[in-house]
Amino acid sequence: MAGIMYGIGVGPGDPELMTLKAVKRIRELKVIAIPHKNKEQCMAYQIARQAVPEIEEKECLYLHMPMTKDENVLKESHELAARKVREHLDKGEDVGFITLGDVSIYSTFTYLWERLLKEGYSTRLESGIPSFCAVAARVGIPLVSGSEELHIIPASYQIKDALELSGVKVLMKAGRQMRAVKEELKKCGASAIMVENCGMPDERIYGSLAEIPEDAGYYSLVIVR
């Protein structure tokens, strides 16, 4: 009988925000997969290690998932990652893929999930606290209330049309495009706050659009009103 592939969200950065279920699942598994070539540089692994020190005793599958929009590079890396996971599943071993935030929101696990599901393997998702919920709590504001709409937007793509939507906009992973993001926000007269590396040792909070630097890091999340 083939093993089960688990996608496990470890939350936004603070290990205390990992769910009890995520901690329990990691403790139960013998094989942990990470979207990186080096666990010392894998943010999800470093978060999980603080909450579950025994993760160091697990076998670690290194699945390199490059951050690129090159379709050929992505296809090759995803196929290689699926092949490595299959080797364990076919031996009846369960595998847990850990990822930042929630496993269902712009997660690298999605690519593996699609392939393995089509091939008939069993998969399970263990949800984690998403970064935008953690950011709202960190700055002490309600994310939405009443009849307000909430829009989650990947900021590495075109955001002009998305900013015209009503309600609150969350711009995820905005760092690399921050200069362009700020220009669009200025044009539409929106107000914004940003948290960089929420819950991590180098966390930074910016209370207004004017304060947000153009060289923000990759894990930068902007709440726009």
C-alpha positions in Angstrom: 0.0 0.0 0.0 1.4 3.4 -1.0 2.2 6.0 1.5 0.4 9.3 2.0 1.7 12.7 0.9 1.1 15.4 3.5 1.3 19.1 2.8 1.9 20.9 6.1 1.6 24.6 6.7 4.0 25.8 9.4 2.6 29.4 9.6 4.1 32.7 8.8 7.3 32.8 10.8 6.8 32.6 14.6 7.1 29.0 15.6 4.5 29.6 18.3 2.0 30.0 15.5 2.4 26.5 14.3 -0.8 24.5 14.8 -0.9 21.5 17.2 -1.9 19.3 14.3 1.2 20.4 12.3 3.5 19.7 15.2 1.8 16.3 15.8 2.0 15.3 12.1 5.7 16.2 11.9 6.4 14.2 15.0 4.6 11.2 13.5 6.4 11.2 10.1 9.7 9.6 9.3 10.3 11.5 6.1 10.1 15.3 5.8 10.4 17.1 2.4 11.5 20.7 2.0 11.3 23.1 -1.0 15.0 23.8 -0.9 18.5 22.3 -1.5 19.7 23.2 2.0 17.6 22.9 5.2 19.7 25.6 7.0 18.5 28.1 4.4 14.9 26.8 4.3 12.7 29.1 6.2 9.9 26.6 6.7 12.4 24.1 8.2 13.9 26.6 10.5 10.4 27.5 11.8 9.4 23.9 12.3 12.7 23.0 14.0 12.1 25.5 16.8 8.6 24.0 17.5 9.6 20.4 16.8 13.3 19.9 17.6 13.0 16.2 16.8 12.5 17.0 13.1 16.3 16.8 13.0 16.0 13.0 13.5 13.8 12.7 10.3 15.0 11.8 6.9 15.0 15.0 4.8 14.0 15.1 1.2 15.6 18.1 -0.6 13.2 19.2 -3.3 14.7 22.2 -5.1 11.8 24.4 -6.2 13.3 27.5 -7.9 11.6 30.8 -7.8 11.2 31.5 -11.5 8.5 32.0 -14.2 10.4 29.9 -16.7 8.0 27.2 -17.6 10.6 24.7 -18.7 12.7 25.1 -15.5 9.6 24.8 -13.3 8.4 21.7 -15.1 11.7 20.0 -14.8 12.1 20.8 -11.1 8.5 19.7 -10.3 8.9 16.4 -12.1 12.2 15.7 -10.3 10.6 16.5 -7.0 7.6 14.2 -7.7 10.0 11.4 -8.6 11.8 11.7 -5.3 8.6 11.7 -3.4 7.2 8.7 -5.3 10.2 6.6 -4.3 9.1 6.8 -0.7 5.4 6.6 -1.3 5.8 3.4 -3.3 7.6 1.8 -0.4 4.6 2.6 1.8 6.3 5.6 3.6 4.3 8.7 4.4 6.0 12.0 3.4 5.4 15.4 4.9 6.1 18.5 2.7 6.5 21.6 5.0 5.8 25.1 3.6 5.4 28.6 5.0 2.0 29.9 5.9 -1.0 27.9 4.8 -0.5 25.0 2.4 -3.4 26.0 0.1 -2.3 29.6 -0.5 0.3 30.1 -3.3 2.2 27.1 -2.0 4.9 25.3 -3.8 3.2 22.1 -2.6 0.4 22.7 -5.1 2.6 21.5 -7.9 3.4 18.2 -6.2 -0.2 17.8 -5.1 -1.5 18.1 -8.7 0.9 15.5 -10.1 0.6 12.9 -7.3 -3.2 13.2 -7.2 -3.5 12.6 -10.9 -1.3 9.5 -10.5 -3.6 8.1 -7.8 -1.6 8.8 -4.7 -3.4 9.8 -1.5 -2.7 13.3 -0.2 -3.7 15.3 2.9 -3.5 19.0 3.6 -2.7 20.3 7.1 -3.6 24.0 7.2 -1.5 26.7 8.7 -2.0 30.3 9.8 -1.7 32.5 6.6 0.7 35.4 6.7 -2.1 38.1 6.1 -3.9 36.9 9.3 -0.7 37.1 11.2 0.2 40.5 9.9 -3.2 42.0 10.8 -2.8 40.6 14.3 0.7 41.9 14.6 -0.3 45.5 13.8 -3.4 45.2 15.9 -6.1 45.8 13.2 -9.1 43.8 12.0 -8.4 42.6 8.4 -12.0 43.1 7.2 -15.3 43.7 9.0 -19.0 44.0 8.1 -19.6 43.6 4.4 -16.0 44.5 3.4 -14.5 42.3 0.7 -11.0 40.8 1.0 -8.8 40.2 -2.1 -5.6 38.2 -1.9 -3.2 39.3 -4.7 0.2 38.0 -5.8 2.2 41.2 -6.1 4.8 39.7 -8.4 2.3 40.0 -11.3 0.3 43.0 -12.7 -1.7 44.6 -9.8 -3.2 47.7 -11.5 -6.6 46.2 -12.2 -6.7 44.4 -8.8 -6.2 47.6 -7.0 -9.5 48.9 -8.5 -11.4 46.2 -6.6 -13.5 47.3 -3.7 -12.6 46.3 -0.2 -9.3 45.4 1.4 -6.4 44.2 -0.8 -3.6 42.0 0.5 -0.5 42.1 -1.7 1.6 39.0 -1.0 5.3 38.6 -1.6 5.6 42.2 -2.8 9.2 42.8 -2.0 10.9 42.2 -5.4 8.3 44.5 -7.1 8.1 47.1 -4.4 9.0 50.1 -6.5 6.3 49.3 -9.0 3.8 48.4 -6.3 4.4 51.8 -4.5 3.9 53.7 -7.8 0.6 52.0 -8.4 -0.6 52.6 -4.9 0.3 56.3 -5.2 -1.6 56.6 -8.4 -4.8 55.2 -6.9 -4.4 57.2 -3.7 -4.6 54.1 -1.5 -3.4 53.9 2.1 -1.1 51.0 3.0 0.8 49.3 5.8 3.4 46.6 5.4 5.1 44.0 7.5 8.3 42.4 6.3 9.3 39.0 7.6 6.3 38.7 10.0 7.1 36.8 13.2 10.8 36.3 12.3 13.8 37.8 14.1 14.3 40.5 11.5 10.6 41.6 11.3 10.0 45.2 10.2 6.7 47.1 10.4 5.9 50.1 8.2 2.8 52.1 9.2 2.3 54.1 6.0 3.0 54.0 2.3 5.6 56.7 2.7 7.6 54.6 5.2 7.7 51.5 3.0 11.2 51.1 1.4 11.6 50.2 -2.3 14.2 47.5 -1.4 11.9 45.4 0.8 12.6 41.7 1.3 10.8 38.9 -0.5 8.5 38.1 2.5 6.8 41.5 2.5 3.1 41.7 2.8 1.1 44.9 2.2 -2.5 45.6 3.4 -4.2 48.2 1.2 -7.3 50.2 1.9 
